[in-house]
Structure formats: C-alpha cells, structure tokens
C-alpha cells in the first residue's frame, strides 16, 4: 500500500513539473562600454593592477511568461590611483518561464538565467580588454546560487536603528 502512495506522490510531483516550461529565446549584448582614460601613458607603467569586478542582475517582464534578464559585469583596473581601464558589459537574454511560482521565478531570474548568460559576458569582457591593448582577463566562475542566497539574507536582516 505504501508503494501505491509513493507512486501517487511521484505522479503528482511530475504532474506539477510537467506544467513548467523554460526556454531560452535569445542571447544578445544590450550595452558595452570600454574606457582607457590614462592611455597611452598607462602602457609605460609596470603592469601590476588592482582589479575590481562587480556583478548585477536585473529582470524585466515582457509578457506574463516572457522575461528579459540582464547580467551587468563591470571591471575596473587601476595602477595605483590611475584607472587603466573600465569595461562594462550588459549581457542580456530573453527567457520563457511558465508554470513557476514566485519563489521559483525569483531563483530563475537571479541564478539560473545569469548562469546561462555569464559565459557570454565573460567572453565579451575578455575580448574587450584584449582589444583595448591590455593583457587578457579571464573572469573566474561565479556561484550565482550563493550570491542570490546572500542577497536574500541581507534583505531579510533587521536594520539597526541609530539614535542620535
């Protein structure tokens, strides 16, 4: 009898999953920027840069089931107090997501879709920096699940009041 219940539970679970659809419709560069404010003088200095990488994701619904997700990667490289270069890539994708609850959609938008977009953004950043005359920069893999969990945790943390 317990086997029947397990089969029913499995069938119910797969029925819920069967209503879910996820599809990638398009991947594209939405915006790209590269600046070398201190060139050509910066090329004469010893290359020991401080590199800062910032990641940001945003989503915009196009219809009830279609969403644009944009992964923004900003790389700032400095030699001392001089900016060697500033590269920014907005890698976007259009995704179909239907049959997901709100929490699942948040996870898809904040983790799953950026995981799909990141290799494209990584390649665009590397090409951009190389074409700017600087040594190739390969961005390390990113754990978007951990970043999303950290973001949720920060959003849920109580704000301490400051009394003056």
Order of alpha helices (4+ residues) and beta strands (2+ residues): alpha-beta-beta-beta-beta-alpha-alpha-alpha
